[in-house]
Amino acid sequence: MDTAFHGGRTIPRALVAGLGLPQESSVEAVLADGRTVALETFGCYLDWFGGTCQTQVVASEGAYPLLGTHQLPGRRLAIDYAARTVELT
């Protein structure tokens, strides 16, 4: 979960390639260190809370996917630091 990321999702570039996702565009983003970068976006479909939604994902160089705030409207996010749990309903 990345509450500073207002997009939908980022997934590792290797996973994008493995899934064969089609590139749709690129977007400019300002990173936490203030740099502006161009990020490639890819089209995909997700299973999301019992339904299927069409969305774009951003390819990242990181090892882990990130969920941004674009996917959160109408959802409840609970983070319990002490228990080290995250719940999205």
Phi, psi and omega in degrees: 000131178228098184287351175268354179260116185268005176276195181270295182210152164242144174225152181302142181305322180298324178289320176304312180295316181297326179276347181066036183290140179282134176288135181252318183192192170223154181228151174273141178222147175259120181279168182301332180273005177093351178289146173257130181227157173264131181242135178280138176245148184228143180276143175199169174246141180239146164277120186223104177053050174086359179230175177247132177231144176271135183208177172247145173241153177258131176284133181237161176270353181286169181272344187237146174287156176234143174255126179262178186286344180300331182271004188261344181307133180082002181248162176245126179248123178236122178244122178247097182299320182297318181272352181059047179233153174227133179231130178237120182232000000 
